[in-house]
Amino acid sequence: MSYVKEQLEKVMEKNPGQPEFQQAVQEILTSLESVIERNPQYEKAGILERITEPERQIIFRVPWIDDAGKVQVNRGFRIQFNSAIGPYKGGLRFHPTVNLSIVNFLGFEQIFKNALTGLPIGGGKGGADFDPRGKSDREVMAFCQSFMTELYRHIGPNVDVPAGDIGVGAREIGYLFGQYKKIRNAYENGVLTGKGMSYGGSLIRPEATGFGAVYFAKEVLEHCGESLEGKTVAVSGFGNVAWGTASKMEELGAKVVTVSGPNGYVYDPDGVTGEKVDYLLEMRASGRDNVKDYADKFGVQFFEGKKPWEQKVDIIMPCATQNEVTLEDAKQIVKNGVKYYIEVSNMPTTNEALEYLKEKKLILAPSKAVNAGGVAVSALEMSQNSMRYGWSAEEVDTKLQDIMVNIHKQACDAAQRYGLGYDLFAGANIAGFERVADAMLAQGII
């Protein structure tokens, strides 16, 4: 049995009941066979054993009092997965589905995503099984303050720098930072990213993941001799990522024709453009989580209980959550003649669906590369905080585009170096792995 397969089996045995984490490890490790064969020093130093084991897992109780005066208790997490190239960096997710498996998978993916940016940031992730939807501002503040009262002892500008994720926007980051500042009695604004502009945030951070995804898609199409101009795009979700994607696609001449929510999707053949893009922000701010609001306002079709992948488009870009594209969805995508499949949300495709799409020769781009724009701008926010200086929106956007172009190049070069052609999934995994593994080798067995 090969070293890679042996370690994969060990991860499966050591992490029962963690399907998302197991899926992420399997997807990455299976692309590293040739890398390990050519670089025996990685096996000798036990790199796979160490890189698949978090440096630290923190699980804690989060008690808070709701508006009815009742005590509520949630579970909080912070997984500090790998700090070989910099302080832990990764978002906090507040959602009822958050558990150890999901946080582990997100943290593991974050290692390689962050490495691809070329910036000095390690991999981590966290969150809680708290649902901010339907909660008052006071309740959200009470939860965030309780959450930070435990988390503060494990983070810092040079230790671990959390950001936002699903359920953690500007409001939540503000409450978290305020509590951190109070406890620490210090204005360490580099400890969190995604902050408001009034206290150290970066321009274009909310839309950065969507912008970066479009820049990556642009590189993919240009590599294949095409452009975004005139292309139609199916997107899932309607939050910041979908909003940023629709906005930048419009700017570059393409057209997003779907957005979706938990109960179905909207098809807008004229495109999510102009005031419709702005309306996505209103929908998100309403807290209703109902994409039918868009259909009602603009007089377009709403497909209840369905996914947007049934529409015939040029490009598919899942932007919502993990495992949202199943094998059945993949078969419909292929039947519709879609050529480009660009993952945006973290691990949106089941392994079975991904294998099918590869078999059918679609042009595929992995989320760890495509959605790295968000964490890249978070790292740029850290730089601006340390300099006590803020770049303009144009400067940040230019730096973001340069980073995404370089990520695409790294993935291409790594795949070609190992004779894999234009396999961006394998190339991104290899490029990210090599940067982290070489840093781990240099630092000894720790």
C-alpha positions in Angstrom: 0.0 0.0 0.0 1.3 3.5 -0.9 2.1 6.0 1.7 -0.8 8.3 0.6 -3.3 5.5 0.7 -2.1 4.3 4.1 -2.4 7.8 5.5 -5.9 8.3 4.0 -7.1 5.1 5.7 -5.7 6.3 9.0 -7.5 9.6 8.7 -10.8 7.8 8.0 -10.3 5.5 11.1 -9.3 8.4 13.4 -12.2 10.6 12.4 -15.4 8.5 12.4 -18.6 10.5 12.0 -16.8 13.3 10.2 -17.9 12.9 6.6 -17.1 16.4 5.4 -13.6 16.2 6.8 -13.1 12.8 5.3 -14.3 14.0 1.9 -11.9 17.0 2.0 -8.9 14.8 3.0 -9.7 12.2 0.3 -10.0 14.9 -2.4 -6.6 16.4 -1.6 -4.5 13.4 -0.7 -5.5 11.4 -3.8 -4.0 14.1 -6.0 -0.6 13.9 -4.2 0.6 10.4 -5.1 3.1 11.5 -7.7 4.3 14.4 -5.5 5.1 12.0 -2.7 6.8 9.6 -5.1 9.1 12.3 -6.4 9.8 13.8 -3.0 10.6 11.0 -0.5 11.6 13.6 2.1 7.9 14.3 2.7 7.2 10.7 3.7 10.4 10.6 5.8 9.3 13.7 7.7 5.7 12.4 8.2 4.3 15.4 6.4 0.9 13.7 5.7 0.5 12.5 9.2 1.1 16.0 10.5 -0.7 18.1 7.9 -4.0 16.1 8.4 -3.9 16.5 12.2 -4.9 19.9 13.5 -2.3 21.6 15.7 -5.1 22.5 18.1 -8.9 21.9 18.4 -10.8 24.2 20.7 -14.4 23.4 21.6 -16.2 25.5 24.2 -19.6 26.3 25.7 -21.3 29.6 24.8 -24.0 30.6 27.3 -26.1 33.7 26.6 -29.5 35.1 27.6 -32.3 35.7 24.9 -34.8 38.5 24.9 -37.3 36.4 26.9 -34.7 36.2 29.7 -34.1 32.5 29.0 -30.6 31.0 29.2 -29.4 29.5 25.9 -26.3 27.4 25.3 -24.4 26.9 22.1 -21.2 25.1 21.2 -18.3 27.1 19.9 -15.3 25.9 17.8 -11.9 27.1 16.7 -9.6 24.7 14.8 -6.1 25.9 14.5 -5.0 23.6 11.8 -1.6 24.6 10.5 0.7 27.6 11.1 3.7 26.6 9.0 3.6 29.7 6.8 1.9 32.2 9.1 -0.7 32.9 11.8 -3.9 30.8 11.6 -6.4 32.5 9.3 -9.9 31.6 8.5 -13.5 32.5 9.1 -16.1 32.0 11.8 -19.3 30.4 10.7 -22.5 30.9 12.8 -25.1 28.4 11.5 -27.1 25.5 13.1 -25.2 22.9 10.9 -21.8 23.8 12.4 -20.1 20.8 14.0 -16.6 19.4 14.4 -16.6 17.7 11.0 -17.6 20.8 9.1 -15.1 23.0 11.0 -12.3 20.5 10.5 -13.0 20.3 6.7 -13.1 24.0 6.4 -9.9 24.4 8.4 -8.1 21.7 6.4 -9.1 23.3 3.0 -8.0 26.7 4.4 -4.4 25.5 4.7 -4.1 25.0 1.0 -6.3 28.0 -0.1 -4.2 30.4 2.0 -0.9 28.9 0.8 -2.0 29.6 -2.8 -2.5 33.3 -2.2 1.3 33.6 -1.7 0.6 35.5 1.5 2.0 34.6 5.0 -1.1 33.0 6.5 -1.8 29.6 7.9 -5.0 27.7 8.0 -7.8 27.7 10.7 -11.5 27.9 11.0 -14.2 28.2 13.6 -17.7 29.1 14.5 -20.7 27.9 16.5 -24.1 26.2 16.0 -25.8 29.5 16.6 -28.3 30.8 14.1 -28.3 34.7 13.9 -31.4 34.6 11.6 -34.4 35.9 13.4 -32.5 37.1 16.4 -32.6 40.7 17.6 -29.5 42.8 17.6 -29.3 42.5 21.4 -29.4 38.7 21.2 -26.7 38.6 18.6 -24.6 40.9 20.7 -25.1 38.8 23.8 -24.0 35.7 21.9 -21.0 37.3 20.3 -19.8 38.7 23.6 -20.1 35.3 25.3 -18.4 33.6 22.3 -15.4 36.1 22.4 -15.1 35.8 26.2 -13.7 32.3 25.5 -12.2 32.8 22.1 -10.0 35.9 23.0 -7.5 33.8 24.9 -6.7 31.7 21.7 -6.3 34.5 19.1 -4.2 37.6 18.4 -2.8 39.6 15.4 0.3 37.3 15.3 -1.4 34.1 16.5 -4.8 33.6 14.9 -6.8 36.1 12.9 -10.5 35.0 12.4 -12.8 36.6 9.8 -16.4 36.3 8.8 -18.2 33.5 7.1 -21.8 32.3 6.8 -23.8 34.0 9.5 -21.0 36.3 10.5 -21.1 39.7 8.8 -20.2 43.3 9.7 -22.6 43.3 12.6 -21.2 40.2 14.2 -17.6 41.2 13.6 -18.2 44.5 15.3 -19.6 42.9 18.4 -16.8 40.4 18.5 -14.2 43.0 18.1 -15.7 45.3 20.8 -15.7 42.5 23.3 -12.1 41.5 22.4 -11.0 45.1 22.8 -12.7 45.4 26.2 -11.2 42.2 27.6 -7.7 42.8 26.2 -7.7 46.6 27.1 -5.9 47.1 23.8 -6.8 48.3 20.3 -5.5 45.3 18.3 -7.6 45.8 15.2 -5.5 43.3 13.3 -7.1 40.5 15.3 -10.2 40.2 13.2 -10.8 40.9 9.5 -14.0 41.9 7.8 -14.3 44.9 10.0 -16.3 48.0 9.3 -14.5 50.9 7.5 -14.8 53.1 10.6 -12.4 50.9 12.6 -9.9 49.3 10.3 -11.8 47.5 7.6 -10.7 47.2 3.9 -12.5 48.4 0.9 -14.1 45.7 -1.3 -13.8 43.1 1.4 -17.5 42.1 1.4 -17.5 41.5 -2.4 -13.9 40.1 -2.6 -14.7 36.4 -2.8 -17.1 37.0 -5.7 -14.8 39.4 -7.5 -11.9 36.9 -7.1 -14.0 34.1 -8.4 -14.8 36.0 -11.5 -11.2 36.9 -12.0 -10.3 33.2 -11.8 -13.1 32.3 -14.2 -11.7 34.9 -16.6 -8.3 33.2 -16.5 -9.8 29.8 -17.1 -11.8 31.0 -20.2 -8.8 32.9 -21.6 -6.7 29.7 -21.2 -9.3 27.9 -23.3 -9.3 30.7 -25.9 -12.6 32.3 -24.9 -13.7 35.3 -22.9 -16.4 36.1 -20.4 -18.1 38.5 -22.8 -21.6 37.4 -23.6 -21.5 34.3 -21.4 -24.5 33.3 -19.2 -23.8 32.1 -15.6 -25.8 30.1 -13.1 -25.1 31.0 -9.5 -26.4 29.7 -6.3 -27.0 31.7 -3.1 -27.8 35.4 -2.9 -25.4 36.6 -0.2 -22.2 38.5 -0.5 -20.5 36.0 -2.7 -23.3 35.8 -5.2 -23.6 39.6 -5.1 -19.9 40.1 -5.8 -20.0 37.5 -8.6 -23.0 39.1 -10.3 -21.5 42.6 -10.0 -18.2 41.7 -11.5 -19.7 39.5 -14.2 -21.8 42.4 -15.3 -18.7 44.7 -15.4 -16.8 42.2 -17.6 -19.7 41.6 -20.0 -21.2 38.3 -18.7 -24.6 37.8 -17.3 -25.7 36.0 -14.1 -29.1 34.5 -14.7 -29.9 32.7 -11.5 -29.8 33.2 -7.7 -31.1 30.8 -5.1 -32.1 30.3 -1.5 -33.1 27.4 0.8 -36.5 27.0 -0.8 -35.7 27.3 -4.5 -34.2 29.5 -7.2 -35.0 32.4 -9.5 -34.3 32.4 -13.2 -33.8 35.9 -14.7 -33.0 35.7 -18.5 -32.3 39.4 -18.6 -29.6 39.0 -16.0 -29.0 40.0 -12.4 -27.7 43.5 -13.3 -27.9 47.1 -12.2 -30.5 47.6 -9.5 -31.1 43.9 -9.3 -27.6 43.4 -8.0 -28.2 46.0 -5.4 -31.4 44.3 -4.4 -29.5 41.2 -3.4 -28.1 43.2 -0.5 -31.6 44.3 0.6 -32.7 40.7 0.5 -29.8 39.6 2.7 -30.3 42.5 5.1 -34.0 41.6 5.5 -33.2 38.3 7.3 -36.1 36.6 5.5 -33.8 34.2 3.6 -36.4 34.1 0.8 -35.2 34.4 -2.8 -38.8 34.5 -4.0 -38.7 38.2 -2.9 -36.5 38.8 -6.0 -39.0 37.0 -8.3 -41.9 39.0 -6.9 -40.1 42.3 -7.3 -38.8 41.9 -10.8 -41.5 39.6 -12.3 -39.4 36.6 -13.1 -39.8 32.9 -12.5 -39.3 31.2 -9.2 -38.7 27.5 -9.1 -39.7 26.2 -5.6 -37.7 23.4 -4.2 -35.3 23.2 -7.1 -31.7 24.1 -7.9 -30.4 26.4 -10.6 -28.3 23.6 -12.2 -31.3 22.6 -14.5 -30.8 25.8 -16.5 -28.8 25.8 -19.8 -26.0 28.2 -19.3 -22.3 28.6 -20.3 -20.8 28.6 -16.8 -21.9 27.0 -13.5 -20.7 28.7 -10.3 -22.0 27.2 -7.0 -21.7 30.0 -4.4 -23.8 28.7 -1.5 -22.6 25.8 0.7 -20.8 22.4 0.8 -22.1 19.4 -1.2 -24.8 21.4 -2.9 -24.1 19.7 -6.3 -24.9 16.0 -6.2 -24.4 13.3 -8.8 -27.9 13.8 -10.1 -27.2 17.6 -10.5 -23.9 16.8 -12.3 -25.7 14.6 -14.8 -28.2 17.5 -15.6 -25.3 19.9 -16.0 -23.6 17.6 -18.5 -26.9 17.0 -20.3 -27.3 20.8 -20.7 -24.0 21.0 -22.5 -22.3 23.2 -19.9 -18.6 23.6 -20.6 -17.2 25.4 -17.5 -17.8 24.4 -13.9 -16.2 26.9 -11.5 -16.6 26.0 -7.7 -16.9 29.0 -5.5 -18.3 27.9 -2.1 -16.2 25.6 -0.1 -16.4 22.0 -1.4 -19.8 22.5 -3.1 -19.5 19.2 -5.1 -19.9 15.7 -3.8 -17.0 13.4 -4.6 -19.3 11.3 -6.9 -20.5 14.4 -8.8 -16.9 15.6 -9.2 -15.7 12.3 -10.6 -18.6 12.3 -13.1 -17.8 15.9 -14.2 -14.2 14.9 -14.7 -15.1 11.8 -16.6 -17.3 14.0 -19.0 -14.3 16.3 -19.6 -15.8 19.6 -18.3 -13.4 22.4 -17.5 -13.2 22.3 -13.7 -11.9 24.8 -11.2 -11.6 24.1 -7.5 -13.0 26.2 -4.7 -9.8 26.4 -2.8 -8.3 28.3 -5.7 -11.4 30.1 -6.9 -12.7 31.5 -3.6 -9.3 32.5 -2.3 -10.0 36.2 -3.1 -11.9 36.6 0.2 -9.0 35.4 2.4 -6.5 37.3 0.2 -8.3 40.6 0.8 -8.5 39.7 4.5 -4.7 39.4 4.5 -4.5 42.7 2.7 -6.7 44.1 5.5 -4.1 42.8 8.0 -1.4 44.6 6.1 -3.3 47.8 6.1 -3.9 47.5 9.8 -0.2 47.0 10.5 0.7 50.0 8.3 -2.0 52.2 9.8 -2.9 53.0 6.2 -5.8 52.2 3.9 -5.6 51.5 0.2 -8.2 52.8 -2.3 -10.8 50.4 -3.7 -8.9 50.5 -7.0 -5.6 49.5 -5.3 -7.2 46.6 -3.4 -9.0 45.4 -6.6 -5.8 45.5 -8.6 -3.9 43.6 -5.9 -6.8 41.0 -5.7 -6.8 40.5 -9.5 -3.0 40.0 -9.5 -3.3 37.4 -6.7 -6.0 35.5 -8.6 -4.0 35.5 -11.8 -1.0 34.1 -9.9 -3.1 31.4 -8.2 -4.3 30.2 -11.6 -0.7 30.2 -12.9 0.5 28.2 -9.9 -2.2 25.6 -10.4 -1.4 25.3 -14.1 2.3 25.1 -13.6 2.0 22.5 -10.9 -0.3 20.3 -13.0 2.0 20.5 -16.0 5.1 19.8 -13.9 3.6 16.5 -12.9 2.2 15.7 -16.4 -1.4 16.2 -15.5 -2.4 18.6 -18.3 -4.9 21.3 -17.4 -6.1 19.7 -14.2 -6.7 22.7 -11.9 -8.0 20.5 -9.0 -4.7 18.5 -8.8 -2.6 21.5 -9.6 -4.1 23.7 -6.9 -3.7 20.9 -4.3 -0.1 20.3 -5.3 0.9 23.9 -5.4 -0.6 24.6 -2.0 0.7 21.4 -0.5 4.3 22.0 -1.6 4.5 25.4 -0.1 3.2 24.3 3.3 5.2 21.0 3.2 8.5 22.7 2.5 7.9 25.2 5.3 7.1 22.2 7.7 10.3 20.5 6.6 12.4 23.6 7.3 10.9 24.0 10.8 11.6 20.4 12.0 9.3 17.9 13.7 6.9 20.2 15.7 
